């Protein structure tokens, strides 16, 4: 069914902490999803999004990647493509190349903190709106929704 979706598809895999990270487990996911990505020929490759546990991440270490086991293991095994970040998250992107050096699967290592809304003096930065399985719309992963209608009014043009 996933192969029939013509839009980009992102598969989220949450790992609990960097200490228990296993590149062997990642390779199993990569091989599994690469097969489906190959079926999607003609469409964008699938993205495998390895998400760090937001509940254990702190602001002080969020953008520190030099001694990060996950980033180092991914860099050894896959082609490094890019790095992006904002106030509340950090993402390193890698690519699994096929035998013709074409993108077969995009692999992202994404770390973030629980709060997607950050206040800097009089300026508020809203990075995500989260829609939970029960339909609740929040602006933080911990379910915050104070003043959510104000945020929605700003982004929804009437």
PyMOL commands that set and color helices and strands:
alter all, ss='L'
color gray80, all
select helices_A, chain A and resi 2-4+18-20+23-39+54-56+69-77+148-155
alter helices_A, ss='H'
color red, helices_A
select strands_A, chain A and resi 10-15+47-52+79-85+89-97+103-112+117-120+123-126+130-131+137-138
alter strands_A, ss='S'
color yellow, strands_A
deselect
rebuild
show_as cartoon
